Amino acid sequence: MNSSSPEPSLRDYLLGSRPTGYAGPPGHWQVERDMLDRSDGTRGTFSGVVVFTPTDDGGLALREEGTMHWPAFTGPASRDYVLKPAPRPDALDVFFPDGRPFHRMSFTPDTSQDTHWCDPDTYSVSYTRQGPDAFRYSWDVTGPRKDLLLVSRLARVAA
């Protein structure tokens, strides 16, 4: 891209900052997740909301809350991550709350996929932007302890 057309900001996209203006609550996304344990065919779902909140360092705090339905458990579930600025505006580096690195988030073709090794399994993620108000990502988890496919679809919460 040339200097008159800067790369899009992933942070702005997640917060809802768009030139056309957006009336919904900033940074609020509805999430629906399908979960499959390929080792035995077990299926489950997660439904809830993801909220991105600006942080002082130019990153975002991510809070996910909702309800998980799994054969062995049905009830509330939540998680938190810290997204920090990456060297490029179309990406954010995702960290666990304790500061351990997790992976890079981006929709750009050359960086939309990443991996994370969590002994002894490998987590591979792929992000896809589906328009100004929707995106999805999938985790393919493989290894001696896990064989999971988790597909999340997010849609911006309307006003």
Order of alpha helices (4+ residues) and beta strands (2+ residues): alpha-beta-beta-beta-beta-beta-beta-beta-beta-beta-beta
